[in-house]
């Protein structure tokens, strides 16, 4: 068929980006950079989230306010704009800002997977920290951080000063969500929790039991807020997924942190290298 979607690729700042059509789902596209999956987008159903970690972030968004209530959301890291599309579909009228420093990747996605008209999504080719520093104080309900330079969270996006910049932008009843990848003994994830604990009173994490038991490397979603987050409702949603996840908070979370120190600017390092094959696709 002439209109059958075909894979496309382009050199971007982070390597070689590819958009691969999902042969089993019309409208589905997988974005990879140098073989590492970055995003899955369903153009026909933006509320369909293929990646488990994205569904966990979406659960947090769903609990942020009553259904259909519009939010102001800052996304640090763009990819194929999966979560901005989700929020635009499930919370019409939301205002969203996306910062990603890979201008070539943003252009590639805009060309092949364009946003719907009047989406309320603004995209900027800018470093996430610089973008945060340029935002007004108390101007966002949610900040979602999913920034990877290749397979690493950049070092400058792991520190107490960065957590402070996130806090400055959030309203008093807002919260932030971070996607990190780690494995036992979880020193990176624990350091990020300790770092954000310097700025926020309430924290929790969401991850698959197999990751938490140290059986494999995987995504860990961290949530930090000034006011209590509905962790019981989040736990029910996470447990009902096709790949169930567990929510840790309170004393269990403090045991997870286990004395990890907050990360200061002079001590920052990128997130750990995933083992070969942890996220790679063909």
N, C-alpha and C positions, 0 to 999 in steps of 0.2 A: 504494500500500500504506500502511496506517495506521502501520506501524512504520518506514517509510522515513525515514532520518535527514535532518534539514534543518539549514541553517546557523543559528547563533545568534550573538548579539553582545551586548556589554555595555560600558558606559563603565568604564574602569579608570584607575588613576593615570597610566599611560603613554599613554593615548589611548583609542581604540576597539578592543577586542579582539573578534575573530571566530573561531569554530570552524567550519571548513568540512569537510563529509564528503567523503571521496575516493570518487568515483563508480566508480572502477575497482578499489577494494580495500575490501571489506566490513570494517569495523572501523577503517579509516584516517581520521584527522582531522588537518587542518592548522590550527595556531594562528597568527593574524597579529595584529599590533598596529599600527594606522594603516597597514595595507597591507603591512607588512614581515613576512615569514615569521619566526616565532620557534621553532616546534617542529612536528614531525610525530610523531604517536602511532598505533601500530597496537594497538588494544585486544585483538585476537585473537592477535597475535603480537608481544609487546613486544620480542623480539630482532630484529625487522625495523626497520632504521634507514634512513630515506629520505634524510636530509641527509648529504652527503659528509663534512662536518666531524665529524658525530656518529659516523660509522663510524670515523673516525681516532681519536677519543677512545676508542671502544669497543675498538679494537685495543690501545691502551695498557692499558685495564682487563683485557683478556684475558691480557696478558703480565705482569700484576702478581703473579700467584700461580697455582698449578696449577688446572686446571679444577674448577669447583664449590666451590673454597675460598672461605669467607665472608670478607668484608672490612668494615672500618669506613671509610665514605666520607662526606666532607663535600662537598656541592654548593652553590656560591655562584651564585645565579641559578636560578630554578625553571622558568619557562615552563610547558609542559604535562607536565613531569617525565619526559621521554623517557628520559634516561640513568639516573635512579633506577629506572625500570621495567625497563630493560635489565639493570641489575646485579641487581635482585631476581629476575629470571627466570633469569639465567645463573649467579648465585652465591647460591643459596638460603641463608637464614640471615644474610645480610649486614645490618649495621646502617647505616642511612643517615640523614643529616640534611640538610635543604634549607633555605636561607635566601633569601628574596626579599622586598624591601621593598614590593611591590605586593600588599597584602592583598586588594584587590578582584579582581585577576587570579587569585590563588591560590584564592579562593572560587569564581570562575567555572569554573576547571578542575576543582575538586573536585566541583562540582555536575554537570557534564556528562561528565567523564571520570574517574570515581572510581577510586581505587587499589584493587587487589584486597585481600581480607581478609588480615590478618597479613603485610603486605608488608615490614615492618621499616623503613618510610620515615616519618620524622617531618618535618613541614613547619612552618617558623616564618616569620611575616611580620615580617622584621627586616632591617636594613641588613647587608650582607655583612661589612663590617669590624667592626661591633659584635658580630655573631654570632661571628666568629673570636675576638675578644678575650674572649668569654665561654666559650670552649672550654678544656678542660684541656690542659695541655702533653702532647705525644707521645700524642695520643688517636686519631689517624686514620692509616690506611694510604694514603689517597688524598685529595687535595683537587682538585676540578674547579671551575674558575672560568669561568663563561660569563655574566657580568653585563653587561647593556646597559640603559641608561636611554634609551629610544627606540632610536636607531641608534649610540649612543656608549657605550664603556666609561667609567664615571664617573671623574673625575680622581683621587679619593681611593683608587681601586683600581688605581693604576698606580705606586706609590711604593716606595722601599726599605723604609719602615716597614711597608707592607702586605705586601711579600715576607717580611719578618721575622716578621710575624704568621702567615703561612702556614707558614713553617719551624717556628715554635714548636709548632704544632698537629700537625705530621707526626711520625711515628715515624722512627727513624734510617734504616730501609730503605724509607720511603715516598717518594712522589713527588707532584708537582702537575702539573695539565694546565690550560693557559689557552687559550681560544679568542679570538683577536683578528682584526680585519679591517683590511687595509691594502693599499697598492699601492706600486709603485716610486716613490721610492727607499727605501721601507720604514723611514722614520725612527721611526715609532711602534713597529713590531714590534722593530726593533733596540734601541730604548730599553728595551723590556720585557725583552728578553734580557739587556741590560747590567744592568738593575735586579735581576733574579733571579739573575744571576751573582754578585752581592754576597753571596748567602745560600746558594747551592747550587753544588756542584762540577761537576755534570754537566748539560748542556743539549742539547736537539736541537729541531728544528722539522719539521713535516710540512705540505706544501702542494702544490697542483697545479703542474706545470711551467709552465703558462701564467701563473700568478700570479707565480711566482718569476722568470720572464723579463720581467716588467713589462708583460704584455699586457693584464691586467685587474685590477680590484679584487677581493679575495676573502678567504676565511678562511685563517688560518694558525694551526695548533695548535702550541703551545709546551709542552715537557715539561722539568721541572727536578727533579733528585733529588740526594740526598747520595751514593748509591752508583751505580755504572754501570748505565744502563738498556740492555736488550737491543735496541740500535738495528738490528742486522742482521735480527732477526726482525720488528721493526716495519717495516723497509723492505720486506721480502718481502710482508707483509700489505698495506701501502699500495699497492705496485705491482700487486697482483692485483685491486684494486677495479675496478668498472665505470668509474670516473673515476680513473685511477691518480694517485698522489701520490708525491712524492719526499721522502726524509728527509735533512736536512742536519745534520751534527754535526762536532765536531773543528775542523780548520783551515778547512773550508768555512764553518762557522758563525761562526768568528771573522772571516772576511772579510765575512760578512753583517752582523755587528755593526759592523765598520769604524769603531771609535772612538766609537760612540754612548755618551753619558754616562748613568749611572744617574739615575733621576728622584727628586729630593728633594721633600719635602712642599711647599715653597714654589714649586717649579717645575712642579708637576703640571698637566696639561691633559687634557681628554677625548680619546678616540681620534678619528681623522679622520672627516670626513663622507663617506659613500659617494657616488659619483656617482649622478645620477638614474637610476633603473631598475636599480641594481645588484642589489637584493634584493626589489624590490616585486612583488607579485602583484595580480591583479585581485580 
